[in-house]
Amino acid sequence: MKINKKILFFYGLINVCFASEVGLDELLNGMIQNNQTLRSYNYQALSKEQELESQKRSFFPTLDIGATYINSNPANMISPKETKSIYGVASLDIYDGGKKSSLVKSKSFDYKASLYEKDAFSKNMALDIIQRYFLIQKLQSNLLVLQMKSKELAYQIKRAKSFVKAGLMTQDDVDKFQASYDENNYNVENVLFSIDEQKEYIQRETGIDFQALKTSSLIEPDLNVPMDDFEKTKILDARSKSIKEIGNSVGSVTTPQIKIQDTYTKYYYDDDVLAANSGLLLEKKNVLSVNATWRIFDGGQISKQKEAYSLQSLALQEQKIGSIKEQKSSFELAKKRLNAIKAQIKSSISALRSADSTYEIVTQKYEAGLVDNVAYLDALNAKSAAMSRYKSSLYDYEIAKSLFYYFAGKDPKEFIK
């Protein structure tokens, strides 16, 4: 039959590929290379790395040089009119109570946290791109259903008009088909807008312009896969440890601080003869000093400050525990979501098979004049809805797989076929 041939053609049309196609893996690679926010996280991580390297170098001795000029009036044999000097100072902290070591550890945790933040954004963005990719696929399949429905309605409008001329139908029959046709075209425009909206977002975030999408899917999940900690959990843990180390560095003040310093000075005078004969003016001087300080009382200021950092660290640890619990809950729900959508796919296949059969029977009866156009429109709507539900459930399953991998603490882009 004429209508059934169109339906068979429609089945093949669902999987038609378009020109200028890009795959899901290409989009995600584009996001990694071109996304400005991800680049920002890269720079932040590099900044934290430099802070860490800077702090590590605090263990090195320091060397400073300087110069002075003194003009004295009146001058005498122990104070020439002009005195110039250059000096060099070498310093080394022999013991600081572990302050520098604690600050290095703190900067190390800050650097790790910045890497986790970058990875967290990358995974979140990958999940977003994947979901929008399959949403576009779902919208496109729905669009094809609507377009096929428009063709069927256009055919029935033409057929009904010819029957009206022959006196076999009334204008009311044509109007009903026309109303359905116009409503369907409105739905087509809405779907087209939604596709463009998602497409614009993906192009902006990936830096890749495309006309159509290649067919992609994710690897079938193993529900027994172990769960890895979220980057959010790792960030909270790293920040907690960083703050704890800052507290330790503050507490180091209550231990002895020992510093060695060597200062070499060379003097120059305006009257070299006077300086040589006086026996009182130095030509050069070297001073080696060892300084030791120990704060024995500050009214409890340092202990309170250290306690404040400790409480901040504990607060972040509590957030970390909450993050782990939240992830476990979401992970279990992700497993259940997979099973629920599998059941939905099975149900939609049965519903589509039933709608197909009903549509064929009703179409035959309608063309034979045994049922009216209302029955035909109901069957066509049921057929279209069943097809949309079936195709949508397939793409919903792909989205569910991406959520499963995400809540398992994995990177969804690593599981693209």
N, C-alpha and C positions, 0 to 999 in steps of 0.2 A: 504493500500500500504506500501511497505517497507520503503520508505522515510518518509512518514507521521508518521509511528510508531516511528521513530527516533525523529521526531519533538515533538511528544507527550512525549516521554521519556525526552527530553530536558527541557520541561516545568517543570517537576518534579525535574530535576537535579539542577535547579536554586537555590532552597531553601535547598539543602542538607547541613547538618551540618557536620563539620569536627571534628576530634579528638583533644583533648587538647585545647578546646575552652575557650575563656575568653569573658566576656561581657563588654559593654562600662562602666558600673558603676565600675566594677573591675579595669579597666584601670585607671579611674580617681582617685579611692582610692589609687591605687599604685603610681600615680603621687604625691598625697598629702603626702604619707609616704616616698617615695624614691627619689624624685627629689632634686638634690643637690642645684640648684639655689633657690628653694623654702625654703630649709633649711637655706640657706644664709640669705634670707629675715627674717626668724624667729629669727636668731641670731641678726640681725640688730635691729629688734623690741625690743628684750630683752635688747640690749645695750641702746637703747633710754629710755626704762623703768627705767633702773638703773641710767641713767643721771637725770631723773626726780626725783627719790627717793633721789638722792644725793643733788639736788637743794632744795628739801623740807627741808632737814636737816640743811640748812644754817640758819634757824631761831633759832636753838638751841644755847645756850651759848657754848663757847669754854673754854677748860681748858688745859693749857700748864704747863709743869714742866721743870726745868733746873737747872744747877749747874755752878758755876764759881770757878776759882782758881787764886789767885793773889800772886805773889812773889815780894816783895818790897826790894830794896837795895839802900841806907841804911834804916834800920828800925828805927822807933821812937815810942813814946807812942800813937800817933794817927794813925800810919801806921805800924802795925806789919809786920814782915818779910813775914809770910805766912797768907793769909786769904782765907778761903773757905766759900762758901755759896750755899744754895739750895733755890729754890724759886718756887712758883706756881702762875700762872696768870690766872684769870677768866675774860672773856670778854663777853659782850653782846651788840649787836647793838639795841639800844632802838628805833631809828627812822632812816630810810635810804631813805626816800622820795618815798617808794614803789618799790625800785630797786629789792629786793629779790622776792617780789610778782610778779613783771613783768617777772622776769627770770623763776619763777616756771610756770607761764602761757605759756611762750615761750617753755619751755621744754615739757609741756603737749601737746602743738600743734605739736611739733616735734615727740612726741611719737605716736600721732594719725596719723600723716602723714606716719610714718613707718608701721603702721598697714594697712593703705590704700594701701601702696605700695605692701605689701605682698598679700593683697586681689586682687589687680589689676593684679599682676603676676599670681596668682592662676587662676583667671577668664580667662586671656589671654591664659594660657597654657591649661586650660580645653577646651576652644573654639578650640584651635589648634588640640588637641587630638581628639575631636569630629569630626572636619572636615576631619582629616586624616583617622579616623575610617570609615566614610562613603565613603571617596574616595577609600579606599581599597575595601569596599563592591561593589562600582560601578565598579572598575577595575576587580574584581572577576566575576561580572555578565557579563562584556564585554568579559572576558577570556572564560567563558563558551559558549558564543555566537560564538567566534572565534574557539573554539575547536569543537563545533558542526558543524560549517562550514567546518572545516578540514575533519571531518568524511564524510560529504556529498561529498566534492570534491574528497576524496580518493575513495569513492564508484563510483563516476562518472568516475574517471581515470581508475579504474579496468574495469568498464562497457565499456568504450570507447576502451580500448585495445582489449577486446574480439571482439568488432564490427570491429576493424581494421583487425584483423585476418580473420574475416568473409567477409571482403571487403565491409562492410556497412558504414565505416567511414574512414577518412584519418588520417595520423599521426599528421596533423595540429590540428585536434580536440583534440587529446591527449595532445599536447603541450600547447594549450590554458588552458586546465584544470590544467596541471602541473604548469604553470606560476602562475595561481591564487592560487594554493595550496601552492607554495613556498612563495608567497607574504603574504599569510595568516599566515603561520608559522613564518615568520619574525615579523608580528604584534603580534603574540602570545608571542614571546620571549621579545619583547618590553614591553608588558603588565606585564609579569612575573617580569621583572626587576623593573618596577614601583611599583609593589606590594611589592617586597623585600625592595625597598628603603623606602617606607612609613612604612613598618613593623619594619625595623631597627631603624628608628627614634622613633617610639612609644615605642619600647622595651627599648631604651636608656633613654627616659624621664620618663618612668613609673617604670622601674626596673622589669618588668614582661616579661618573655619569653613565647611565645605562638605559636601554630601552625595554629590556625584558630580563627575566631571571631564568637561569638554568635550573633543572630539577635537581635538588639535593635532599639528603636525609641524614639523620643521625644514626649511629650504631645502636643496635638493640641493647638496652641496658641489662647488666647483671644485677639483680636486686640484692645480691649478697655482697656487693662491693663495700669495702670499709669506708667509713666517713672520715674525711680529713677536716681539720679545723678551718673555719671561715677565715679569710684575711682580716675581717673585723675583729675576730677573737685574737689573732696574732698581733694586731695593732694595739689592742688594749693591753695585752701582756707585755709587749715591748715598752709601751709608755709607762706602765706601772713600774717596771724594773728600772727604767731611766730615772723616774722621779725618786725611787728608793736610793739610787746611787747618788743623786744630788744631795739627798739627806745625809748620806754617809760622808760626802765631801764637806758639808757644813759641820758635821760632828768632829771632823779631823782637827778643828781649831782647838779643841780641848786637849790635844796631845802636843808634846814638844815640837817646835818648828826650828830646824837647824839649817842655817845658810852660810856658805863660805863665799868670801868676796875678796878679790885681789885688785887693787887700784895702783896703776903706775902713772906718775905725773912727771912731765918735763917742763922746766921753767926757762923763760927768756926775759932778760931785763934790758932797759934802755941804756944803762951805764954798765957795760961789761967789766970795766976796770974796777969800779966800786964793788960790784958783786963778787969779783974774784978776791979782792983784798979784805973785804969785811969779815969773811969767815962765818957770817951769820945767815947768808942767803943760800938756799938750796938750789942746785942745778937740776936735780931729779930726786924723785922719792917713790918708794914702793911700799904700799900698805896692805898687808894680808890680815883679814879679819874673819872671825867665825862668830856668828850671831845665833843665839838660842833664845827663843821666847816660848812661854808656856802660859796660857790663860788659865788661871786657877779659880777665878770667880767673875761671873757676869750677871749674877742675879737670876740665872736659869734661862737666859735669852736663847742660847744655842740649843739647849735641850728641848725647849718649846718649839723652836724653829724646826729642829730635826723631827720632832713628833708630828708637826703639821705635814711635813713631806711624807712621813710614814702613813698618815691617815689618807692623804691623797692617793698613795700607792694602793692602799687597801680598797679604797673606793673603786679604783679601776679594776682591781681583781674581782670585785663583786660584779661589775659590769661584764667582765670576761665570763664568769660563771653563767650569768644570764644569757649571754650571747651563745654559749655552748648549748644551753637548754633550748633556746629558740631555734637553733639550727637543727637539733635532733628532732624537735617537733615537726619542723618544716620538711625534714628528710623523710620522716615516716608518712606524712601527708602526701609527699611527692610519689612515694611507692603506691599508695592507695589511689592516687590520681591516675597513674598508669593503668592499673587494673580496671578502674571505672571507665576510662576511655576505651579500653579494649572491649569491654562489654557494650559500650555505646556503638562502636564500629560494627560489632556483630549484630546488634539490634537494627542499626541503620541499613545494613545489607538486606536483612529480612524485610524491613519496611520498604526499601527500594524495589525489591523483587515483587512485593505485593502491589505497590503503586504502579509498577510496570504492567503487571497483568490486568489490574483494574482499568488502567488507561487504555490499553488495547481493546478491551471488551467494550468500554463506554464509547470509545471512538467509533468502533464498528456499529454499535447501536445508534449513535448519533447520526452517522452518515446514512444509516438505513431509516432514519426518522423515528426510531423507537424511543429515544430519550430527548429531552430538550437541551438547550444550550447551557442551562444552569448546571445540569449534571455533568456536561462535558467540561465546563470551566472548573468545577470542583475537582474532577479527575485530573485535569491539567495542572491545577495548583498543587494538588497532592503529589503528583509526579515530580514537579519542579522542587517542591519543598523536600521531598525524600532524597532527591539527587543532591541538593544543597547540604542537607544534614550529613549525607554519606561523605561527600568530599571534605566538608568542614571537619568532620570527626577524624579524618586521616591527618589533616594538618594540625588539629588540636593534639593529636598523639605525638607529633614531632615536637610541638611546643612543650608538652608534658615531659618528653625525654630530656629536653634541654634544662628544664627545671629540676629534674631528678639529678642530673650531673652537677648542676650548680649547687644544690643543697647538699650534695655529697662532698662538696668542697673541691670539686674538680673544675677544670676549665672547659666549658662546653665546646669551644672551637677545636679541641683536640679529639673530638669524637664524631667529626663529620666524615661521612663515607667518601 
